[in-house]
Amino acid sequence: WFLTVGIAERDIARSATTAERAARERLHALQVVTAQLTNAATTQAIAEVIVRDGVGLMADHGIAAIVTPDGREVQTWTTAGRPAGAAEQSGRIPLAATSPLTEAARAGTRIVDQTQADLLARYPDLAEVYRLLGIRSGLCEPVVDGDGHALGALAFGFSREDAVDAEVIAFAEALAGLSGQALRRAQLYERELDAAHQLQRALL
């Protein structure tokens, strides 16, 4: 009995240590993203930071998607190591397309699928992509500005089922919040820059 209790306590201690280490890594990742976003002035630079230093550290595969200025599409940036057969998912996707990423961006709501069966049932057209990437559960977190307007979404894909727990959701929500603030700032800057260029051309 004492041996059984001792083994159980050891396993609990190991689990607690692992959880603490994961929490520290998530906190460090958010600190790195915050620092990097301070120096990122454009939408593209911000998206690259988010997908590399945020989504890419938490998920096996991920995408950062930003709604284009005309509101018709989302521009996407993917994590490294994506198979060639799934390359068509990067670039531009119609905002009206059926996918967890575009649905999260359109509705401004979180989408969670804990099993591959759930993913395939809701998005059968993406079955080949899920197979190529080995995604068995996923989370899509909307990115909104301070007024609640949808700016895009972050997609987290995992190679195991039931991977989307409270800690993952909290990290995704914090990352989306940082992303929304940075994107709002960058879009204002880009609009001002574009207006300045138009004025310059008009004067010339």
N, C-alpha and C positions, 0 to 999 in steps of 0.2 A: 504493500500500500504506500509506504514511504517512497519507494522507488518510483512508483507511478506518479505520485504527487510531485516529486522532484523533477521528473521528465516534463510533466505538464507545465510547471513553473518555468523551467528552462525555455520551453517552446514559446510561452507567453512573453518572456523577456526578450527573446530573439525577435518575435513579431513586433513588439513595441519598439525595439531598436530600429528595425527595418522601416516602420511607419514614420518614426522620427527622422530618419535619414531622408526618406522620400519627401517629407514636409520641408526639410531644410533645402533640398534640391529645388523644389517648386518655388520657394521663397527667393532663392538665389536667382532662378531663371527670371522671375518677375523683376528683380532688381536690375539684372542685365538688360532686359527689354526696356525698362524705364530709362536707363542711361543711354541706350542706343537710340531710342525714339527722340530723345532731346536733340540729337544731332541730325536726325532724318528730316529733311525739309520737304520732300516730294512724296506723292502718293506711292510711287514705285519703291522708293527707299524705305518707306514705312512698312509696306507689304513684305518686302524682303526680310526686314528685321523680325517681323511678327512670325513669318513662316519658318525662319531659320532658328531663331533664338527662343521662340515661344512654343508654337504648335509642334515643331520638329523635335523638341526635347520631351514633350509629354506623350505624343502619339507615335505609333509605328508608321503611319502615313497621315498626311494632312494637307489642307488647302486653305489659303487665305483668299477670299473673294471680296472684291470691292465693286459696288455699283458704278457704272460709267455715268458721266455727266448727263447723258440723254435719258438715263433711267431705263434703257431697253436691255442692257446686258450686264453681266458681271465679268470683270477682268480677274483672272485667277493666277495665283502663284503657288506652286506645289513644293512639298518637301523633297529633299534629295533622294536618289535611289529608286525613282519610279520606273517600273518596267516600260519598255518601248511600246507595248501594246496598249498601255493606258495613257499614252502621251496626248491623245486627242482631248483629254479632259482638261488640259491646261490651255491657256490663251483666253478666249472669250466664249461665254456661254449665254444664250438668251435668258433673260431673267424669268421669262414665262416657262422655261423648261421644267420638267418634272424630275426633281432630285432633292435630297434633303438640304443641300447647300442653298439652292435657289429658293426653296420653300422657307427656310429660316430667314433669308435675306428679304423676301417679299413680305412675310407676315410679322417679322420681328419677334419670333418665338423660338424657344429652344426645341430641338428635335433629338430624341434619344431612341436608339435601337440597340437592345441588349443582346440580340442573337442574330446570326446570319439569316435564320428563317424569317425574322421580322424584316430585315433589310430586303430580302428577295421578294417577300410578299408585297411590300409597299413600293419597291422600285425594281420591278422585274427587268426593265430595260438596262439596268446597271449591273446585271448579274455577272457578265463577263469581266467587268472592271473589278468587282468585289473578288472574283475568283483569282484574277491576275495578282491583285494586291494582297490576297489572303486576309481580307477584312472580315471579321466575325462580329464586331459590334462597333457602334459609332455614335458620335455626338456632334451636332451642329449648333453653334452658339451665334446668335445674331449680334451684329455690331451696329449700334445706334449712336446718334449724337445726343447732346444735352436736351434737345427738344423731342426726342423719341423718334426722329426720322431715321429710316433704315439706310445704313451706309454700306452694308455688306454682311458677311458671315465668315465664321471660322469652322472648318471641318476637322474633326479628330477621328482617325480610323485605327482600330486596335485588332491585333491578330488573335485575341482570345475573347470569348463571350463574357458578358457581365462585367466588362472592364470599366464601365462608366459609373463610378461611385461618387459619393458626396465630395471627396477631395478633388477629383477630376473636374466635376462641375464647378466647384469653387474657383479652381485655377482658370478654367475656360472663361468664366464670368469676369474674373479680374483682368485677364488678358484682353477680353473684348472691350472692357471699360477703358483700358489704356489705349487700345487701338482706336476707339471712337474719338477720344480726345485728340489724339495725334492726327487722325485723318481730317477732322474738322479744321484743325489749324492748317494743315497742308492744303486742303481744298480752297480755303480762303486765300492763302498765299498764291496758289496757282491761278485763281481767278484774277487777282490783282496783277499778277505778272502778265497774264494774257491781255488784260485791259491796257496795260502799259505798252505792250507790243502793238496792239491795234492802234493806239493813239500815235505811237511812233511812226507806223506805216502811213497813217492818215496825214501826218505832218510832212513826211517825205513826198 
